[in-house]
Amino acid sequence: MLLPELAEKIVKEVQKLIGEDIIVVNTEGHIIASTDSIRVGTFHEGALLASQKKRKRIITEEDQLKLEGVKAGINFPIFFQNDVIGVIGITGEPQKVTPFGEIIRKMTELLISENYYAEQFDWHTRAVESFVMDWVQAKEWDETFQNRAKLLSIDIEVKRAVVIMEFLGLNSPLSRDNWSSIFNWFKHNTKEVVARSGNERMVLLINCSNGPSRASIEKRLMQFFNFLTNNFGILAAAGVGQAAEPHDIRISYRQAERSLKIKKATGNITFDEDLTLEMIFEEISPKTKSDFISRTIGPLLKEVDLLATLNELFKQNHSLKNTSNKLHIHINTLHYRLKKAEELTQLSPNNIHDLLTMYLALLFLDEQTKINK
């Protein structure tokens, strides 16, 4: 419980309150931290007695002659959950340092308590993250896996949908306090499993055994996004997979990951069930996409005006009038550009096959451009 690293932190914090020498001693009577580094590792009989008797012990000048390794001052046992876990000692004239004693002991016990609960939070956070990552990858559950679920109080026998959330534009890692606040936001819903996934992502496993509806999931995520923005100034995006049986949770995870990857640039909530063409994009290799671009609209890659014209044409659902108005060009100029694009690519915007080919190529190009930014 009372490790040298924590003892050193205690010494540094207590020294800010009082200018005397400070020692921290373990329950065996050995000094594990001190403002006087020479004393670290030495035996302190007065602290051992304070630990054994569970009460403070004043060390007088006379005691210096009788007890091993002591200096005049006062020793206080440090309690945690009703047990003595160490002793803190203040060297100096007893009458002078005693008034500070109780304050310093309380401060020390508070530091130890905070450190303990911080360690518990970190352990639980890492344990849940590791378990969830194993769950969404595992095809079979062994006894160890099921025991981990019980230890973490996670119900693995219900239908769930996976939500992957990503924090956008973080300038620095989130602190432990930030993560604690985030997890507390979900705390009242015990049916959900919430896990970190690195410092920029979260995974939420929603219990779907009795719902919830798509609308309620979207509403809950929007409320959480508002919480992030209002409290931490964080923007986020989310991909939502479809509900899956416990042993198929990896499918929902892949769907959520795909949805997030495709739409995260918009900062929106994307449901896998809404994906259409995007579903097949993920199955096509980057090399194939690149080759497809070269074979189709490759001659236009240096023709900025022509590319912009084709992109706008598709945005306007092939309406020539709307496209010319949006680009602020004459309709004849638009016809000229489309004719030139056809000559360079041998693809006609008036042919359905060629039109689809150009549309896919522009989508691949847009995706490639975002990746390379």
N, C-alpha and C positions, 0 to 999 in steps of 0.2 A: 504493500500500500504506500509506504513512505520511501520512495526511491530517491537516490542522491540528486537526480535532476530536479525533482519537485522540491527537495530540501533546499537546494541552491536558489530556486525561485523564491521560496519563503524567506530566506535570509535577505535577499535583495529587496523584497517588498517591505519587510519589517524594518530594515535599515533606513528606509525613507522616513520612518516615524521617530526613530531614536538613534542618536549618534553613538551608542555603545556597541561593543562587540557582541555578536549574536552567534549562537551555535544551535544546530539541530542534531539530536542524538537518537539513534534507534533504540529499540526496546532491550537490546543486549548491552547498552551502555557505550557504544562506539559513536564518535562524532562523525557524521556523514556530510555535514556542510558547516562552514564557518566563515565569518569575515576575516579570520586569521587562518590562512590556508595551512599553516604549519600544524594546526591542531586537528585537521581532518585525518581520521583513521585512528586517533588516540582514544584511550579509554577514559570515561568520565564517571566516576563512582557515584557522585551526587545525582546525576541524571538517572542512573540505574535505580537508585533508591526511590526517586520521585516516580519512576515508572512502576516499580513494584508495589509501592504504597498508594498509587493513584491519587497523589495530592502534591501540591507545590512544596518545594523545599528551598529554603533560604540558605545560601552558602556564605558563612562568615569568614573572617580572616583566620579564625581559629580552625575552621574546617579545612582550610587549605593545608594545614599541617597534618590533618588526620585522614583526609580522603584523597584517593588517587586521582590525579588529572584535573582537579577543580580550581576555579578562581572565584573570588568573592562575587556574589550576584544572586540570582534567583532562577530556579528551574521550575517550569510548568509542564505537567503531563499534557499531551495532545490527545483529545478524544475524537473518535469517529465511530458512530453507531454504538455508543456506550463502551467501546473498547479503547484502551490506551494503545496508540500506534507509534508513539515516539515522545520526545521531550524537546521543548525549546528553552534555551537558556540565555539570559541576558547578563553579561559581565559588567560589574560596576558596584558602587556602594549600594547595599541592599535598600536602605531607606530612600535613596534617590530613584532607583529603577523599579521598585515594587509597585508604585502607582500606575506604571505603564503595563504591568504584567497581564491583568485580565483583558485589557484591550488587545494586547498583542496575541494572547492565546485565542481569543475569539476570531481575530483576523486570520490567524494561522489555520484554525479549524474551518473557517469559511473558504480559504484558498484550497484546502484539501478536499472539502466537499464539492466545490466547483470543479476541481480537477477530476474527481471521481466520476461525476455525472457527465462531464465532457468526454471522458474515456468510454463510458457506457454508451453515450450517444454515437460516438465514432464506431465503436464495435458493432452496435446494432445496425447502423447505416451500412457499413461494409458487408455485414453478414446478409442483410436483405438484398443488397445489390448483387452480391455473388450468387445468392440463391436464385434470384429472378433471371440472371443471365444463364445460369445452368438450366433453369426450367424452360426457357424459350429455345434452347438448343437441344435438349434431351429428347430422345425418342422413347426411351425406357426409363422407368423409375425403379431404382434399387432401394433397399431398406434404409441405407444411409440418407438418401434423398428425402424419403418420407419422414424420417426422424428429424431432419433439419426443418422441414415444414412445421412439424409439431412444436419444435423448440421456438420457432419464430411466430407461432400462432397464425399460420397461413393456411387457409382452407384450399386445398388443391383439387377438391372433388367437384367444383362447380364450374359451369360454363362462364367464360370470361372473354372480354374484348380488350385488346391491347391499345393503349394510347402512348405514343412517343412524343414528348414535348422537347423543343430545343429553344434555349435562350439565345436571342439574336444580338450580336454586337457587344458582347461582354468585353469590357476593357481590362478586367482583373478577376481572379477567381472569387467565387462567393465565399463568405466567411462561414464559420460553423454556426454563428448566430443567425445568419441569413437562412441557412439550410434548416435550422431548427424551426424558424418561423414558417417556412414553406411547408414542412412536414406537419406542423401543428394545424395548418389550414385544412388539411385532409383528415385530421385526427377524429373528428366527430363521426365520420363514415367508416365504421370498422369493417365493412364488406369490401373495401378497396385495398389493394396492395400498392404502395408507393415506394419507388426505389430511385436512387440516383443512378446515372449512367455516365460516369465521368463528371466534369464540373459544369458542362453546358447542356446536359440532357437529363430528363426524367422519364421514367417508365411508370405508367399507371395501368393497373390491371383491374378492370371494372367487372364486378359480379353481375352477370347477365341471366342468372337463373330465373329471376322474376322481372325481366326487363333489364335496364331502363330503356326508354325510347331514345331514338336518335336526337330528338329535340331536347330532351333533358340532358343528354351528354353534352350537346353543343352549348346549352345554357350554362352548365356547370363549368365547362372549360373557359367560357367567356368571363365568368365571374372570377375564375382563378387568374386569367390574364389581366383583368382589371386590378386584382390584388397585387400582382407582380409590378405592374406599371405604377400604381399609386404608392406602394411602399418602397420599391427598390429602383424604379425607373427602368425596368426591364421589359423589353418586347419579346414575344414568343410566338412560335408556330407549332402546330400539332398535326400529326397524322394518326388517323383512327382506323384500326383494323376491324374486321367483322368478328362477331361473336364466334368462339370456337370451343369445342369440347376440351376438357383438361389436358388430354394427351396430345391434342393438336394445337396447343397454344402457340407453338412456333409459327404456324401458318398466319395467325392473326398478327404476330409480331412482324413477320416479313411484309404483310400488307401495310401495317402502320409505318414501317420504315420506308417502303416504297412511296406511300402517300406523302410523307414528310419530305422526302428527297425531291419529289416532283414539284411540290407547291410551297416549300418553306420560304422562298424568296418573297412571296406575297404577304407573309406574316399571318396567314389565315389558318383556319381549322379545315383539314381536308379528310373526307371519308373515303375509304378505299372503294366503297360501293359506287362512288361517283366517277371513278376513273374509267375511261374507255380506251382511246388510242394510247393513252399513257401506259396502260397495262403492258402493251407489247413493246413499248420503247425500252423498258428495262431488260427485256430478253435479247435485245440487239446489242452486239458488242460495240464499243467505241470505234474500233477499226472499221467495222462494217458501215457504221454511220458516216465516218469520215470519207470512206470510199464512195458512198452513195451521194454525198454532197459534191464530191469532185466530178462524178459522172453526170450529174444533172445540172446543178446551178454553178458549177465550178467556174465557167467563163464570166459569171457575174460578180465574183467575189471582190473584184476591184472596181466594180461599177456601183458606187454608193447610191446614186439616184435611182437606178433600176431596182436594186434590192429594196430600198425604202418604198418604192412604188408597188412592188409585188406584195410586200408585207401589208401595206395599207389596203390593197385590193382584197386580201383575205379578211382583214379586220372589218371591211365594209360589205362582207358577204357577196363579193364580186359585183357590187353596184358601181358602174363606171362613174355615174353622176356624183355619188357620195364620195368616191375616192378622189375625183378631181377637186371637189369642194374642200375636202379635208387637207389635200396637199397644196391647195391654192394655186392650181395650174389649170390651163385651158383644157377642155376635153380633147382637143386635137393633139396637145402635148402628151396627154395620157396615152392616146392611141399610138403615138410615135414611140413612146417608151416601151409599151407592151410589144410592139412590132420588133423593136430592136432586141428585146429580151428573147423573143422567139427565134430571131435569127442567130443569136449567140448560143442558145441552148438547144435549139431544135425541138423545143417544147412549146406547145400552143396553149395559152390560157383558155382557149375556147374548146379544147378537147378534154373530156372528163378524166381520161387516163393521165394525160400530161399535167392537168390541173392538180390532181391528187399527188403526182410525183413531185411537183414543185412545192406543194404545201408541206409534204413530209420533209423534203430537203430543207425548207426554211425553218421548220420546227427543230430539226437536228442541228442546224446552224445556230439557232438561238440558244439551244441547250449547251452546245460546245462553247459559245461565247461566254455564257454565264460561268461555266466551269473554269475557263482560263482567266477570268477577271481576278 
